């Protein structure tokens, strides 16, 4: 999913909340409307602080490119099967049921 798609969805969620008389979808630290980078940053912090998943796997999940041009030319796998449990745990964490 592209950043533009996420931005649009987050903007629509925010606007829907505001239209219902609520505060909207705001960044808790800045009070500004939340943006996709904040979600990615929160995910990365969660992996680093609360899990044993490798940082490299988290970087792949948030689509950060790591390594030199030569390394990237050979690093083509998305490691979906390795990421699947991490993303399931992330979803559970967001629902409040992760330990």
C-alpha positions in Angstrom: 0.0 0.0 0.0 1.5 3.4 -1.0 2.0 6.3 1.3 -0.5 8.3 -0.7 -3.2 5.6 -0.1 -2.4 5.5 3.6 -2.5 9.3 3.8 -5.9 9.4 2.1 -7.3 6.7 4.4 -5.9 8.4 7.5 -7.2 11.8 6.4 -10.7 10.3 5.8 -10.7 8.6 9.2 -9.6 11.9 10.8 -12.3 13.9 9.0 -15.0 11.3 9.9 -14.0 11.6 13.6 -14.1 15.4 13.5 -17.5 15.3 11.7 -18.8 13.2 14.6 -17.7 15.8 17.1 -14.6 14.0 18.3 -11.0 15.2 18.2 -9.9 13.2 15.2 -7.0 11.0 14.4 -4.2 12.9 16.1 -0.6 12.3 17.0 -0.5 12.1 20.8 2.8 14.0 21.0 2.3 16.8 18.6 -1.5 17.1 18.5 -1.3 17.3 14.7 -3.3 15.0 12.4 -1.6 11.6 12.2 0.3 10.7 9.1 1.7 7.3 7.7 5.3 8.0 8.9 4.0 8.0 12.5 2.5 4.6 12.0 5.7 3.3 10.5 7.8 4.8 13.3 5.5 3.4 16.0 5.8 -0.1 14.4 9.6 0.2 14.3 9.8 1.3 17.9 7.5 -1.6 18.9 9.8 -4.1 17.2 12.9 -2.7 18.8 11.6 -2.2 22.3 9.1 -5.0 22.8 9.9 -7.9 20.6 12.8 -10.2 19.7 12.2 -9.9 15.9 15.3 -8.9 14.0 15.5 -5.2 13.1 16.3 -6.1 9.5 12.9 -7.9 9.2 11.2 -4.7 10.5 13.0 -2.6 8.0 11.8 -4.8 5.2 8.3 -4.6 6.5 8.3 -0.8 6.4 10.0 -0.8 3.0 13.3 0.7 4.0 16.1 -0.2 1.7 19.2 -1.4 3.5 22.6 -2.0 2.0 24.7 -0.8 -0.9 23.5 -0.8 -4.5 25.3 -4.1 -5.0 23.7 -5.7 -2.0 20.3 -4.4 -3.0 20.7 -5.9 -6.5 20.9 -9.3 -4.9 18.5 -8.8 -2.0 15.1 -9.3 -3.8 13.2 -11.5 -1.4 10.4 -9.9 0.7 10.6 -12.6 3.4 6.8 -12.6 3.6 6.7 -15.9 5.5 9.2 -14.7 8.1 7.3 -11.4 8.4 3.9 -13.1 8.8 4.2 -13.9 12.5 5.6 -10.4 13.3 2.8 -8.7 11.5 0.2 -11.0 13.3 1.8 -10.0 16.6 1.7 -6.3 15.5 -2.0 -6.6 14.7 -2.7 -8.2 18.1 -0.7 -5.5 19.8 -2.8 -2.8 18.1 -6.0 -4.6 19.2 -4.7 -4.5 22.8 -4.3 -8.3 23.2 -0.6 -8.7 22.7 1.6 -9.5 25.8 
